Amino acid sequence: MGEDVACYTELAIDLHEYQYNGPDPLGVLSRYVNDEMARVDIEKLIKYLRERAKAQ
């Protein structure tokens, strides 16, 4: 479980940077080079959070 939390926390931070900087085709300011990449990770994070909320 601890590894999951760390992984998804890092994902949330990456998404926050993307929200602030937007897509970055060169991958310097954001790991997301386009909106589709961010969408996939947003869906992963939402799925994880829903599963964790159900487990509580």
C-alpha positions in Angstrom: 0.0 0.0 0.0 2.8 2.5 0.8 4.3 2.1 -2.7 0.9 2.8 -4.2 0.5 6.0 -2.1 3.9 7.2 -3.1 3.3 6.4 -6.8 -0.1 8.2 -6.9 1.2 11.1 -4.9 3.9 11.6 -7.5 1.3 11.3 -10.2 -0.8 14.0 -8.6 2.2 16.3 -8.3 3.0 15.7 -12.0 -0.6 16.6 -12.9 -0.4 19.7 -10.8 2.7 20.8 -12.7 0.8 20.1 -15.9 -2.1 22.1 -14.8 0.2 25.0 -14.0 2.5 24.8 -17.1 0.2 23.0 -19.6 1.5 20.5 -22.1 5.2 20.7 -23.0 6.2 19.2 -26.3 9.8 19.2 -25.3 9.2 17.6 -21.9 11.1 20.2 -19.9 8.4 21.9 -17.7 6.0 19.0 -17.7 6.2 15.3 -18.3 3.1 15.6 -20.4 3.8 16.4 -24.0 0.1 16.6 -24.9 -3.3 16.6 -23.3 -4.1 13.0 -24.1 -1.2 11.8 -21.9 -2.5 13.9 -19.0 -6.1 12.6 -19.6 -4.9 9.0 -19.2 -3.1 9.8 -15.9 -6.1 11.8 -14.6 -8.3 8.8 -15.2 -5.8 6.5 -13.4 -5.7 8.8 -10.4 -9.5 9.1 -10.2 -9.8 5.3 -10.4 -7.3 4.9 -7.6 -8.9 7.5 -5.4 -12.4 6.0 -5.9 -11.1 2.5 -4.9 -9.4 3.9 -1.8 -12.5 5.8 -0.8 -14.6 2.6 -1.1 -12.0 0.7 1.0 -12.4 3.1 3.9 
